[in-house]
Amino acid sequence: MTATSAIVLETDKFPTAEFVPMKIEGLPKMIPFTGQAGVQITGNLTVHGVTKEVTFQGIVTFNRNGTIAGRAKSTFTFATFGLNKPTIARLMSVDDKITLELVYRLKRS
């Protein structure tokens, strides 16, 4: 993490982000033992002390060894969570788009 991002995110005060999934769409009714599916995972994301509902979109892979793994992305602006977009005079420009990626791995029980 750079000094600029530490200032924007105030990582001393807000060291973590938290995502609480509430709804998953796109999974088949019967979870297969192999294959892939497109998924949308919707839930509450807390960043910088602000909680908003966000949806992550991605792919889930079902493996014969009983694991379920996937990646999903969501994109939002700095303002969504009350963050100030970083600026350093005319030297640096920052896109007003943040992309967050979830990487997960589950084991069937």
DSSP file (Angstrom, degrees, kcal/mol; ACC not computed):
  #  RESIDUE AA STRUCTURE BP1 BP2  ACC     N-H-->O    O-->H-N    N-H-->O    O-->H-N    TCO  KAPPA ALPHA  PHI   PSI    X-CA   Y-CA   Z-CA
    1    1 A M              0   0    0      0, 0.0     2,-0.1     0, 0.0     0, 0.0   0.000 360.0 360.0 360.0 136.4    0.0    0.0    0.0
    2    2 A T     >  -     0   0    0      1,-0.1     4,-2.2     4,-0.0     5,-0.2  -0.403 360.0-109.6 -85.4 165.4    1.4    3.4   -0.9
    3    3 A A  H  > S+     0   0    0      1,-0.2     4,-1.8     2,-0.2     5,-0.1   0.883 119.5  53.8 -60.5 -38.5    1.4    6.4    1.4
    4    4 A T  H  > S+     0   0    0      1,-0.2     4,-2.3     2,-0.2    -1,-0.2   0.925 109.3  46.3 -64.1 -44.6   -1.3    8.1   -0.7
    5    5 A S  H  > S+     0   0    0      1,-0.2     4,-2.7     2,-0.2     5,-0.2   0.864 109.3  55.2 -68.1 -33.6   -3.6    5.1   -0.4
    6    6 A A  H  X>S+     0   0    0     -4,-2.2     4,-1.3     2,-0.2     5,-1.1   0.888 109.9  47.3 -63.5 -38.0   -3.0    4.9    3.3
    7    7 A I  H  <5S+     0   0    0     -4,-1.8    -2,-0.2     2,-0.2    -1,-0.2   0.932 114.1  46.3 -67.8 -46.2   -4.1    8.5    3.7
    8    8 A V  H  <5S+     0   0    0     -4,-2.3    76,-0.3     1,-0.2    -2,-0.2   0.926 122.0  35.8 -62.8 -46.3   -7.2    8.1    1.5
    9    9 A L  H  <5S-     0   0    0     -4,-2.7    -1,-0.2    -5,-0.2     5,-0.2   0.623  95.2-140.5 -84.6 -13.4   -8.3    4.9    3.3
   10   10 A E  T >X5 -     0   0    0     -4,-1.3     4,-2.8    -5,-0.2     3,-1.0   0.960  25.5-176.7  49.7  57.7   -7.1    5.9    6.8
   11   11 A T  T 34<S+     0   0    0     -5,-1.1    -1,-0.1     1,-0.3    -4,-0.1   0.698  74.1  63.1 -63.9 -20.3   -5.9    2.4    7.4
   12   12 A D  T 34 S+     0   0    0     -6,-0.3    -1,-0.3     1,-0.1    -2,-0.1   0.909 116.6  30.6 -65.4 -40.0   -4.9    3.2   11.0
   13   13 A K  T <4 S+     0   0    0     -3,-1.0    -2,-0.2     1,-0.2    -1,-0.1   0.809 134.2  30.3 -88.0 -34.1   -8.5    4.0   11.8
   14   14 A F     <  +     0   0    0     -4,-2.8    -1,-0.2    -5,-0.2    34,-0.2  -0.700  66.6 165.2-127.3  77.1  -10.2    1.5    9.3
   15   15 A P        +     0   0    0      0, 0.0     2,-0.3     0, 0.0    -1,-0.1   0.661  61.5  38.4 -73.6 -15.4   -7.8   -1.5    8.9
   16   16 A T        -     0   0    0      2,-0.0    32,-0.4     0, 0.0     2,-0.4  -0.907  60.9-145.4-133.7 160.3  -10.3   -3.8    7.3
   17   17 A A        -     0   0    0     -2,-0.3     2,-0.4    30,-0.1    30,-0.2  -0.930  23.4-153.8-114.7 147.4  -13.1   -4.0    4.8
   18   18 A E  E     -A   46   0A   0     28,-2.0    28,-3.1    -2,-0.4     2,-0.5  -0.985  10.0-167.6-130.3 133.4  -16.0   -6.4    5.5
   19   19 A F  E     -A   45   0A   0     -2,-0.4    26,-0.2    26,-0.2    -2,-0.0  -0.980   0.3-170.7-120.1 126.0  -18.4   -8.1    3.1
   20   20 A V  E     -A   44   0A   0     24,-2.6    24,-2.1    -2,-0.5     2,-0.1  -0.927  20.3-140.8-115.1 104.1  -21.5   -9.9    4.4
   21   21 A P  E     +A   43   0A   0      0, 0.0    22,-0.3     0, 0.0     3,-0.1  -0.390  27.3 169.7 -67.1 140.3  -23.1  -11.9    1.6
   22   22 A M  E     +     0   0A   0     20,-3.2     2,-0.3     1,-0.4    21,-0.2   0.614  63.4  19.0-119.4 -27.9  -26.9  -11.8    1.6
   23   23 A K  E     -A   42   0A   0     19,-2.3    19,-3.0     2,-0.0     2,-0.5  -0.991  53.5-164.4-152.3 136.6  -28.0  -13.4   -1.7
   24   24 A I  E     -A   41   0A   0     -2,-0.3     2,-0.3    17,-0.2    17,-0.2  -0.991  14.6-175.3-122.9 127.0  -26.3  -15.6   -4.4
   25   25 A E  E     +A   40   0A   0     15,-2.6    15,-2.2    -2,-0.5    -2,-0.0  -0.897  57.7  42.9-119.8 150.5  -27.9  -15.8   -7.8
   26   26 A G  S    S+     0   0    0      1,-0.4    12,-0.2    -2,-0.3    -1,-0.1   0.249  73.6 126.9 104.3 -11.9  -26.9  -18.0  -10.8
   27   27 A L        -     0   0    0     13,-0.1    -1,-0.4    -3,-0.1     4,-0.1  -0.546  65.1-111.2 -77.3 143.6  -26.2  -21.3   -9.0
   28   28 A P        -     0   0    0      0, 0.0    -1,-0.1     0, 0.0     9,-0.0  -0.388  25.7-115.6 -67.9 154.2  -28.0  -24.3  -10.2
   29   29 A K  S    S+     0   0    0      1,-0.2     2,-0.6     2,-0.1    -2,-0.1   0.900 110.6  44.1 -58.4 -42.0  -30.7  -25.8   -7.9
   30   30 A M  S    S-     0   0    0      0, 0.0    -1,-0.2     0, 0.0     0, 0.0  -0.928  96.3-128.3-104.3 117.1  -28.6  -28.9   -7.5
   31   31 A I        -     0   0    0     -2,-0.6    -2,-0.1    -4,-0.1    -4,-0.0  -0.488  28.2-136.4 -67.2 121.7  -25.0  -28.1   -7.0
   32   32 A P        -     0   0    0      0, 0.0    31,-0.1     0, 0.0     3,-0.1  -0.254   9.2-130.7 -76.4 165.8  -23.0  -30.1   -9.5
   33   33 A F  S    S+     0   0    0      1,-0.1    33,-0.3    29,-0.1     2,-0.3   0.641  91.1  19.7 -89.3 -16.3  -19.8  -32.0   -8.8
   34   34 A T  S    S+     0   0    0     29,-0.1    29,-0.2    30,-0.1     2,-0.2  -0.969  92.2  53.6-145.2 161.0  -18.0  -30.5  -11.9
   35   35 A G  E     - B   0  62A   0     27,-1.0    27,-3.2    -2,-0.3     2,-0.3  -0.591  65.6 -87.8 114.1-173.4  -18.5  -27.5  -14.1
   36   36 A Q  E     - B   0  61A   0     25,-0.2     2,-0.3    -2,-0.2    25,-0.2  -0.924  26.7-171.2-136.7 159.7  -18.8  -23.7  -13.9
   37   37 A A  E     - B   0  60A   0     23,-2.0    23,-2.8    -2,-0.3     2,-0.3  -0.988  27.9-116.3-149.7 147.4  -21.6  -21.2  -13.5
   38   38 A G  E     - B   0  59A   0     -2,-0.3     2,-0.3    21,-0.2    21,-0.3  -0.677  41.3-170.9 -78.7 137.2  -21.9  -17.4  -13.6
   39   39 A V  E     - B   0  58A   0     19,-2.7    19,-2.4    -2,-0.3     2,-0.4  -0.936  25.0-155.1-132.9 154.9  -22.8  -16.0  -10.2
   40   40 A Q  E     -AB  25  57A   0    -15,-2.2   -15,-2.6    -2,-0.3     2,-0.6  -0.996  14.3-165.2-124.7 122.9  -23.9  -12.7   -8.7
   41   41 A I  E     -AB  24  56A   0     15,-2.8    15,-2.9    -2,-0.4     2,-0.4  -0.943   8.1-171.5-112.9 115.1  -23.2  -12.3   -5.0
   42   42 A T  E     +AB  23  55A   0    -19,-3.0   -20,-3.2    -2,-0.6   -19,-2.3  -0.870  24.0 118.9-109.6 138.4  -25.0   -9.4   -3.3
   43   43 A G  E     -AB  21  54A   0     11,-2.2    11,-2.6    -2,-0.4     2,-0.6  -0.954  61.2 -60.8-171.8-170.6  -24.4   -8.3    0.2
   44   44 A N  E     -AB  20  53A   0    -24,-2.1   -24,-2.6    -2,-0.3     2,-0.5  -0.835  40.8-166.1 -98.5 123.2  -23.3   -5.5    2.5
   45   45 A L  E     -AB  19  52A   0      7,-3.1     7,-2.4    -2,-0.6     2,-0.6  -0.930   2.9-160.6-108.5 127.2  -19.8   -4.1    2.1
   46   46 A T  E     +AB  18  51A   0    -28,-3.1   -28,-2.0    -2,-0.5     2,-0.4  -0.945  19.0 163.6-110.8 120.0  -18.3   -1.9    4.8
   47   47 A V  E >   - B   0  50A   0      3,-2.4     3,-1.9    -2,-0.6   -30,-0.1  -1.000  69.7  -4.1-133.8 130.1  -15.4    0.3    3.8
   48   48 A H  T 3  S-     0   0    0     -2,-0.4    -1,-0.1   -32,-0.4     3,-0.1   0.828 130.4 -56.6  59.7  32.7  -14.1    3.3    5.7
   49   49 A G  T 3  S+     0   0    0      1,-0.2     2,-0.4   -35,-0.0    -1,-0.3   0.523 115.1 112.9  78.8   5.2  -16.9    2.9    8.2
   50   50 A V  E <   -B   47   0A   0     -3,-1.9    -3,-2.4    31,-0.2     2,-0.5  -0.939  52.6-153.8-114.8 131.9  -19.6    3.1    5.5
   51   51 A T  E     +B   46   0A   0     -2,-0.4     2,-0.3    -5,-0.2    -5,-0.2  -0.908  20.6 164.7-109.8 128.6  -21.9    0.2    4.6
   52   52 A K  E     -B   45   0A   0     -7,-2.4    -7,-3.1    -2,-0.5     2,-0.5  -0.971  39.9-110.1-136.4 151.1  -23.5   -0.1    1.2
   53   53 A E  E     +B   44   0A   0     -2,-0.3     2,-0.3    -9,-0.2    -9,-0.2  -0.711  44.6 174.4 -79.7 129.8  -25.1   -3.0   -0.7
   54   54 A V  E     -B   43   0A   0    -11,-2.6   -11,-2.2    -2,-0.5     2,-0.5  -0.933  24.6-139.2-133.3 158.0  -23.0   -4.1   -3.6
   55   55 A T  E     -B   42   0A   0     -2,-0.3     2,-0.4   -13,-0.2    20,-0.3  -0.982  10.6-158.3-121.0 127.7  -23.1   -6.9   -6.1
   56   56 A F  E     -B   41   0A   0    -15,-2.9   -15,-2.8    -2,-0.5     2,-0.4  -0.856   9.4-158.0-100.0 137.2  -20.1   -8.9   -7.2
   57   57 A Q  E     +BC  40  73A   0     16,-2.7    16,-2.7    -2,-0.4     2,-0.3  -0.951  33.6 107.1-118.5 137.6  -20.2  -10.7  -10.6
   58   58 A G  E     -BC  39  72A   0    -19,-2.4   -19,-2.7    -2,-0.4     2,-0.4  -0.898  57.9 -67.3-173.2-157.5  -18.1  -13.7  -11.5
   59   59 A I  E     -BC  38  71A   0     12,-1.7    12,-1.6    -2,-0.3     2,-0.4  -0.953  27.5-157.9-124.7 138.5  -17.6  -17.4  -12.1
   60   60 A V  E     -BC  37  70A   0    -23,-2.8   -23,-2.0    -2,-0.4     2,-0.4  -0.953  10.0-154.0-115.2 139.2  -17.8  -20.3   -9.7
   61   61 A T  E     -BC  36  69A   0      8,-3.7     8,-2.3    -2,-0.4     2,-0.5  -0.953   2.3-152.3-116.8 130.3  -16.1  -23.6  -10.4
   62   62 A F  E     -BC  35  68A   0    -27,-3.2   -27,-1.0    -2,-0.4     2,-0.3  -0.887  17.0-160.1-101.5 125.0  -17.2  -26.9   -9.0
   63   63 A N    >   -     0   0    0      4,-2.6     3,-1.9    -2,-0.5     4,-0.1  -0.822  26.4-126.5-112.0 146.6  -14.4  -29.5   -8.7
   64   64 A R  T 3  S+     0   0    0     -2,-0.3    -1,-0.1     1,-0.3   -30,-0.1   0.750 106.2  68.0 -58.6 -26.9  -14.7  -33.3   -8.4
   65   65 A N  T 3  S-     0   0    0      2,-0.1    -1,-0.3     1,-0.1     3,-0.1   0.397 122.5-100.0 -78.2   5.5  -12.6  -33.2   -5.2
   66   66 A G  S <  S+     0   0    0     -3,-1.9    42,-2.9     1,-0.3     2,-0.3   0.493  82.3 127.2  93.2   3.2  -15.4  -31.4   -3.4
   67   67 A T  E     - D   0 107A   0     40,-0.2    -4,-2.6   -34,-0.1     2,-0.4  -0.691  41.9-160.7 -95.5 150.8  -14.1  -27.9   -3.6
   68   68 A I  E     +CD  62 106A   0     38,-2.5    38,-3.5    -2,-0.3     2,-0.3  -0.997  20.9 172.5-125.9 122.3  -16.0  -24.9   -4.9
   69   69 A A  E     +CD  61 105A   0     -8,-2.3    -8,-3.7    -2,-0.4     2,-0.3  -0.930   2.4 151.0-133.7 154.6  -13.9  -22.0   -5.9
   70   70 A G  E     -CD  60 104A   0     34,-2.3    34,-2.4    -2,-0.3     2,-0.3  -0.996  31.0-133.6-169.2 173.5  -14.5  -18.7   -7.6
   71   71 A R  E     +CD  59 103A   0    -12,-1.6   -12,-1.7    -2,-0.3     2,-0.3  -0.990  21.5 178.1-136.7 142.7  -13.7  -15.1   -8.3
   72   72 A A  E     -CD  58 102A   0     30,-2.1    30,-3.3    -2,-0.3     2,-0.3  -0.995  10.6-153.2-147.3 145.5  -16.1  -12.2   -8.5
   73   73 A K  E     -CD  57 101A   0    -16,-2.7   -16,-2.7    -2,-0.3     2,-0.3  -0.887   7.8-173.1-122.3 150.2  -15.6   -8.4   -9.0
   74   74 A S  E     - D   0 100A   0     26,-2.2    26,-2.9    -2,-0.3     2,-0.4  -0.991  10.0-155.4-136.3 145.1  -17.5   -5.3   -8.1
   75   75 A T  E     + D   0  99A   0     -2,-0.3     2,-0.3   -20,-0.3    24,-0.2  -0.971  23.1 150.4-124.8 137.1  -16.8   -1.7   -9.3
   76   76 A F  E     - D   0  98A   0     22,-2.4    22,-3.7    -2,-0.4     2,-0.2  -0.924  39.1-100.0-152.3 173.4  -17.8    1.5   -7.5
   77   77 A T    >>  -     0   0    0     -2,-0.3     3,-0.7    20,-0.2     4,-0.6  -0.526  32.4-109.6 -97.6 166.4  -16.6    5.1   -7.1
   78   78 A F  G >4>S+     0   0    0      1,-0.2     5,-2.5    -2,-0.2     3,-1.1   0.891 118.4  58.8 -57.4 -40.5  -14.6    6.7   -4.2
   79   79 A A  G >45S+     0   0    0      1,-0.2     3,-1.7     3,-0.2    -1,-0.2   0.767  86.7  76.2 -64.6 -26.3  -17.8    8.6   -3.3
   80   80 A T  G <45S+     0   0    0     -3,-0.7    -1,-0.2     1,-0.3    -2,-0.2   0.874 109.8  28.2 -52.1 -39.3  -19.8    5.4   -2.8
   81   81 A F  G <<5S-     0   0    0     -3,-1.1    -1,-0.3    -4,-0.6    -2,-0.2   0.094 120.3-101.1-111.9  20.9  -18.0    4.9    0.6
   82   82 A G  T < 5S+     0   0    0     -3,-1.7     2,-0.3     1,-0.2    -3,-0.2   0.768  71.4 150.3  69.6  25.6  -17.3    8.6    1.4
   83   83 A L      < -     0   0    0     -5,-2.5     2,-0.5    -6,-0.2    -1,-0.2  -0.694  46.6-125.2 -91.2 142.9  -13.7    8.4    0.3
   84   84 A N        -     0   0    0    -76,-0.3     3,-0.0    -2,-0.3    -1,-0.0  -0.745  27.8-118.1 -84.8 130.3  -11.9   11.4   -1.1
   85   85 A K        -     0   0    0     -2,-0.5    11,-0.1     1,-0.1     2,-0.1  -0.530  36.9-114.8 -66.8 126.3  -10.3   10.8   -4.5
   86   86 A P        +     0   0    0      0, 0.0     2,-0.3     0, 0.0     8,-0.3  -0.352  38.8 177.7 -67.9 141.9   -6.6   11.2   -4.1
   87   87 A T        -     0   0    0      6,-0.1     2,-0.4   -83,-0.1     6,-0.1  -0.997  21.3-168.0-141.3 143.5   -4.9   14.1   -5.9
   88   88 A I  B >>  -E   92   0B   0      4,-0.7     3,-1.9     1,-0.4     4,-1.2  -0.794  55.7 -89.4-131.0  89.3   -1.3   15.3   -6.0
   89   89 A A  T 34 S-     0   0    0     -2,-0.4    -1,-0.4     1,-0.3     3,-0.2  -0.098  89.4 -35.5  42.2-130.4   -1.4   18.7   -7.7
   90   90 A R  T 34 S+     0   0    0      1,-0.1    -1,-0.3    -3,-0.1     3,-0.1   0.309 125.4  84.4-100.3   7.3   -0.9   18.2  -11.5
   91   91 A L  T <4 S+     0   0    0     -3,-1.9     2,-0.4     1,-0.2    -2,-0.2   0.799  92.5  30.7 -82.2 -29.0    1.4   15.3  -11.1
   92   92 A M  B  <  -E   88   0B   0     -4,-1.2    -4,-0.7    -3,-0.2     2,-0.4  -0.986  56.3-165.3-138.9 140.7   -1.0   12.5  -10.7
   93   93 A S        -     0   0    0     -2,-0.4     2,-0.5    -6,-0.1    -6,-0.1  -0.981  10.7-159.7-122.7 136.5   -4.5   11.6  -11.9
   94   94 A V        -     0   0    0     -2,-0.4     2,-0.1    -8,-0.3    -2,-0.0  -0.962  20.6-122.2-119.6 131.0   -6.6    8.9  -10.3
   95   95 A D        -     0   0    0     -2,-0.5     2,-0.6     1,-0.1    -2,-0.0  -0.412  21.2-128.0 -64.8 143.6   -9.5    7.2  -12.1
   96   96 A D  S    S+     0   0    0     -2,-0.1     2,-0.4   -19,-0.1   -17,-0.1  -0.173  80.0  97.6 -88.5  43.0  -12.7    7.5  -10.0
   97   97 A K        -     0   0    0     -2,-0.6     2,-0.5   -20,-0.2   -20,-0.2  -0.994  51.9-168.5-135.4 127.1  -13.3    3.8  -10.2
   98   98 A I  E     -D   76   0A   0    -22,-3.7   -22,-2.4    -2,-0.4     2,-0.5  -0.964   5.9-162.5-113.5 129.7  -12.4    1.2   -7.6
   99   99 A T  E     -D   75   0A   0     -2,-0.5     2,-0.4   -24,-0.2   -24,-0.2  -0.963   6.3-168.7-113.4 124.7  -12.6   -2.5   -8.6
  100  100 A L  E     -D   74   0A   0    -26,-2.9   -26,-2.2    -2,-0.5     2,-0.5  -0.929   4.9-156.7-114.1 135.2  -12.7   -5.0   -5.7
  101  101 A E  E     -D   73   0A   0     -2,-0.4     2,-0.4   -28,-0.2   -28,-0.2  -0.943   3.5-154.2-117.9 130.5  -12.3   -8.7   -6.3
  102  102 A L  E     -D   72   0A   0    -30,-3.3   -30,-2.1    -2,-0.5     2,-0.4  -0.850   9.0-171.0 -96.2 134.7  -13.5  -11.5   -4.0
  103  103 A V  E     +D   71   0A   0     -2,-0.4     2,-0.3   -32,-0.2   -32,-0.2  -0.997  15.9 172.6-123.5 125.1  -11.6  -14.8   -4.2
  104  104 A Y  E     -D   70   0A   0    -34,-2.4   -34,-2.3    -2,-0.4     2,-0.3  -0.939  21.7-169.7-137.4 155.9  -13.2  -17.7   -2.4
  105  105 A R  E     -D   69   0A   0     -2,-0.3     2,-0.3   -36,-0.2   -36,-0.2  -0.967  11.8-175.3-145.6 126.3  -12.8  -21.4   -1.9
  106  106 A L  E     -D   68   0A   0    -38,-3.5   -38,-2.5    -2,-0.3     2,-0.4  -0.856  14.8-143.9-121.3 155.1  -15.3  -23.7   -0.1
  107  107 A K  E     -D   67   0A   0     -2,-0.3   -40,-0.2   -40,-0.2   -41,-0.1  -0.984  22.6-121.9-120.8 128.6  -15.2  -27.4    0.8
  108  108 A R              0   0    0    -42,-2.9   -41,-0.0    -2,-0.4   -40,-0.0  -0.369 360.0 360.0 -63.2 144.3  -18.3  -29.6    0.6
  109  109 A S              0   0    0     -2,-0.0    -1,-0.1     0, 0.0   -43,-0.0   0.380 360.0 360.0-121.6 360.0  -19.3  -31.2    3.9
